[in-house]
Amino acid sequence: MASNGYRNGILKGSVKVEKLSPSSNPKPSSIKSKTTSTQVSSVRRSSPASLGGVGSGVKGDSGVPGRVRVAVRLRPRNAEEQVADADFADCVELQPELKRLKLRKNNWDSDTYEFDEVLTEFASQKRVYEVVAKPVVESVLDGYNGTVMAYGQTGTGKTFTLGRLGEEDTAARGIMVRSMEDILADICPETDSISVSYLQLYMETIQDLLDPTNDNIPIVEDPKTGDVSVPGATLVEIRNQHSFVELLRLGEAHRFAANTKLNTESSRSHAILMVHVKRCVKGSEAALSIENGNGSHMSKNFRPPLVRKGKLVVVDLAGSERIDKSGSEGHTLEEAKSINLSLSALGKCINALAENSPHVPVRDSKLTRLLRDSFGGTARTSLIVTIGPSPRHRGETTSTIMFGQRAMKVENMVKIKEEFDYKSLSRRLDIQLDKLIAEHERQQKAFQDELERITIEAQNHISEVERNYAEALENEQSRYQKDYKESIKKLEEQWMLNQQKLNSDRARVEVKQEPLDMGLAVAELQKSLQNEINLRKAAEEEVNSLKSQLVQWRRSEAVGNAEVLKLRKLLEDEEHQKEKLEEEIAGLRSQLLQLSFEADETRRSLDRGGSGKILTGLDSLMSQVRNSQIKDSGNGQKAPIVNLFEQVGLQKILSLLESEDSDVRIHAVKVVANLAAEEANQEKIVQAGGLTSLLMLLKSSEDEMIRRVAAGAIANLAMNETNQELIMDQGGISLLSMTAADADDPQTLRMVAGAIANLCGNDKLQITLRGEGGIKALLGMVRCGHPDVLAQVARGIANFAKCESRASSQGTKAGRSLLIDDGALPWIVQNANNEASPIRRHIELALCHLAQHGHDQWGCPMGAGTHIPRLLARGHKDSCKSDFNFKSHIPS
């Protein structure tokens, strides 16, 4: 956590510096005051021993060398240091214009170190972000991986530099908030995406700050590429700055912190923020089309978009500390050991990388495994080391400075990560396929409609043509017959005339001319007949053509009818399946009703009489069920409830509790209550959600029978200590108290009082039970006056008094009795001589326990103490440990 100087003070002044370029790589150096500066080794070659290993998903195999950039920031003196070190000068002297830092050994000797940036105690948060983190953020937006990490002694301002939210003062915003502002401002919401994970490394265990239940996340390494990932972490997509700030606030609330001598809120874990940026490269499709010489619409649709994936990792390391100075002890000491071990492992890896060692101990700590890509890998890394001015911590300051000097010697091979987004292409093709399928279905429907229309038109046209052809043929035949008769008649008349002229002298000449005229008439008649034959053939050909078209339409209609038959068959199968399911549901309901009927019959038969010990309610039914199981085992028959439990299943029985039919609900809750009376079934009922369902019935149902039986089932479950805690966690005592206040039926009140009495016997739930009105609910039920209800109230008070007495004897509780505070004593005294033996016995036990709790703490009225010696004289030694089992009190 940040020191008091950063948390409460206001940083004033700002020195203007030039923006740190991502590509600039000045060499680190360490200059002694009496020695010349030494040149750092040349650019480090990538080797198998590098912490980063092989990059994954990188377009191309080559990378750009990029040294780890290191900046140092000085924290101002806090209030404690201003008093304790008032007579001493600061142990460091900053020269920001030369980017140098002097570390004083004594008054006359000092060591000088150079860094990429030197930030004084007056440097603003904005300037720190611009020179340290902004170049890394810009690289991430271009598709590179980037890391920003803070290292230093505890209380020197690491969390202030990285994770300050700046809600009170926007100028105090840290690197995390400012980085997300720049990323959101640069991306396109329609095509780009941002997702965030927030983790902490605590005691060598990776925990999810956004989901505290996820407290042991494994590290997964890709065997092919060597990439390190945490797939089990929660990944949240970010749309705006407000949601990101809320996530940071949620993560900080779950982060471990402790109060030490060096820092009031010292971070006890390493916080790791991972921001995944996925950007679509604009103009990539057009460029590929030009390169390939193909700009067709089809090739564009089947070309995947090019995306760049960058990851920003912001690491807030826990501060290193010396045990003698921090005063850590107990669990805090174990935390400090774990922090120092992980930081030591990180220092060893950086030393090995700086010295080009063939072996880098990456697997010594989970911290070094997570930062595998940040040092010696493919990420662009910026490190800010924070130091304090106090001369008392000169050793820690020196260690921090030397860590930064060694980190400046680490070389990374920065690589851009580009890949084709095949998932986006798949989604786009799926959408296009859906559109084509829908268009095809529309066209097919239109084609079928058009085919139908053409078929109808063709049938009408064929009918009309056949009708017209028949009429025309009939008219032609009648006309030809009429013309033929007229021609024959004329020929006969002419022949008669010619015969008359034969008698004349010129008979021979006329006879020669008359056959010639007759031949011409016959030839003309034959020519007309041939024309009519040709017309008839043409009409027949047209009719045959229409008939062939009709046959084709009928074939198409037959294919459509076959498809319709298939669809009808599928519909009939679905209806048959639905009828089977309805029959199964009706069978289950009839089994449940039959079970309830048998239980009612058994209860009536037992109420009419019997010899020996007669059980009441469902105790007798369960006894008969067990007896029938023994007697009928040879015949393979089972008892009704066991049969229903095995055939139907507990889950289906519990689902009937939500049925809309009130009769079904009543029968189902009776079955659950009887099953809950058996200890072997209680765990199954609770695991299947039966307790929650019973509490919901008690809360929502207005049926007195359902409320009574549900309260009895809860009382049975309350006999188990584990179930008692679950009932209290789910607000069961409040629901029982409300039911006790609303109910007037003695049987319902008896069930509710018994459930609360069972809960009163748990030592762990005393305060919660009394705080939620359990004691007052018990005392409120005495208004009923029914002996059974009063007996359960007295039993609950005795159980509660017993727990109080035990706590007082063990020394875990002192003071007045909670029963006395809630006004139970007057009723106890009033009923001390009750005629009913169960009531009197429990009241005597309650008074015994109250007397043991301490008579001097009662503050009771006169007359109450006189009962205690008399009751003690009776020597009643009952343990008051019996629980209330409602199996014999639940109606069938």
Secondary structure as UniProt FT lines:
FT   HELIX           4..8
FT   TURN            22..23
FT   STRAND          29..32
FT   TURN            33..34
FT   TURN            48..49
FT   STRAND          64..67
FT   STRAND          69..74
FT   HELIX           79..84
FT   TURN            85..87
FT   STRAND          92..95
FT   TURN            96..99
FT   STRAND          100..104
FT   STRAND          110..114
FT   STRAND          117..119
FT   TURN            121..122
FT   HELIX           125..128
FT   HELIX           129..133
FT   HELIX           134..141
FT   TURN            142..143
FT   STRAND          145..153
FT   TURN            154..155
FT   HELIX           158..163
FT   HELIX           170..172
FT   HELIX           175..186
FT   TURN            189..191
FT   STRAND          193..202
FT   TURN            203..204
FT   STRAND          205..208
FT   TURN            212..213
FT   STRAND          220..221
FT   TURN            223..225
FT   STRAND          228..229
FT   TURN            231..232
FT   STRAND          236..237
FT   HELIX           241..254
FT   STRAND          257..258
FT   TURN            264..265
FT   STRAND          266..267
FT   STRAND          270..280
FT   TURN            282..283
FT   HELIX           284..292
FT   HELIX           297..301
FT   STRAND          306..316
FT   HELIX           323..326
FT   HELIX           331..354
FT   TURN            355..356
FT   HELIX           362..364
FT   HELIX           366..370
FT   TURN            371..374
FT   STRAND          379..387
FT   HELIX           391..393
FT   HELIX           394..407
FT   TURN            408..409
FT   STRAND          411..414
FT   STRAND          418..420
FT   HELIX           422..501
FT   TURN            502..503
FT   TURN            505..506
FT   HELIX           507..608
FT   HELIX           618..631
FT   HELIX           633..635
FT   HELIX           640..648
FT   HELIX           650..655
FT   HELIX           656..658
FT   HELIX           662..676
FT   HELIX           679..687
FT   TURN            688..689
FT   HELIX           690..700
FT   HELIX           704..717
FT   TURN            718..719
FT   HELIX           721..729
FT   TURN            730..731
FT   HELIX           732..742
FT   HELIX           746..760
FT   HELIX           763..765
FT   HELIX           766..771
FT   TURN            772..773
FT   HELIX           774..780
FT   HELIX           781..784
FT   HELIX           787..810
FT   HELIX           818..821
FT   TURN            822..823
FT   HELIX           825..830
FT   TURN            831..833
FT   HELIX           837..853
FT   HELIX           855..857
FT   TURN            862..863
FT   HELIX           864..873
FT   TURN            874..875
FT   HELIX           886..889
//
